[in-house]
Amino acid sequence: MDALTDLKARYLTGIAAAGDEAALEELRLAALGKKGEVSLKMRELGQMSPDERQTAGPALNALKDELDAALRAKRVALADAALDERLKAEWLDVTLPGRPRPRGTIHPVSQVMEELTAIFADMGFAVAEGPQIETDWYNFDALNIPPEHPARQEHDTFFMARAADDPRPPHVLRTHTSPVQIRAMTAQGAPIRVIAPGRVYRMDMDQTHSPMFHQVEGLAIDRDLSMANLKWVLEEFCRAFFEVPHVDLRFRASHFPFTEPSAEVDIRCSWAGGQLKIGEGDSWMEILGSGMVHPKVLKAAGVDPDQWQGFAFGMGIDRIAMLKYGIPDLRAFFESDLRWLRHYGFAALDLPTLQGGLSR
Ligand code: DAH
């Protein structure tokens, strides 16, 4: 009987210490499996005298039941512990505060591009695009600026470096969005109504100039468009963009090689109390250049000037963004200072629409 007591103690200790299901199974086989210690002892019962068997039999059976019960209990305990572990790991504190909203904002230049796209789309203008690295033909020649023309110097052009014997046409960083006029008309012909917002480049840098800045070009060609249509479109645009009930525009005769006649356009404003107000007051501020598209420009883009005519305009996007949102220094636009972006930026999901409001 000592042997049995010893065996029982050994297995119960083993079962209590078993760390997982596999260890338990190993113990079960060692004790109760076909060749397990308890099973072998059961087999010995056959060779015992009836008297011996009378005590040894029930004792072995009791031992078997006890080990069996201990194994079962331990199995349940292990499963419970595993579940506890999992619950602890997957625990979620529903009282934690929500995550902060993303900090990013829409840059004022992007915002203004969206705003003016919404306004001009409402007047039937599609958005056209062109490359920022442009041939000098699109940037100058096709716009009636021949190689010897003084306007080429005025544009402070960045030229792409080229070997003297490079056969490709000379390329420049486009100095204005006007070349998109040529590309749009060549691709689409007339009639056409497009705007082309985008980046342009000039070698210039101070508080009001940056070597990279943004313009939006406008172009409308049809059978009988005139300066009157140009004036109406620009007034509509300014009223909607500056979100005021009334604007006064002043057309000053000017000169651009690609328009004839040409006009620079000023908007009435006031600087009372150092605060700029659009639409009232006695001051004027220049906001864009415009005119009737020159016949040579139409011809360069494959549009017959005897059949078609229309107007074009070009406007600085950064400048009108500064005016509308009271941003004093152009250079800050391109410094990527997060504090500035948080102050002047716009909520990412507030898309400007005419019916919903452009800026909120
Ligand atoms: N391209 C001109 C510039 O960058 C702006 C301009 C003036 C565009 C008159 C036009 C226009 O389309 O008609 O200064």
Residues whose N, C-alpha, C, O or C-beta is under 5 A from the ligand:
A	BS01	DAH	T175 H176 S178 G218 F256 T259 G289 S290 G291 A312 F313 G314
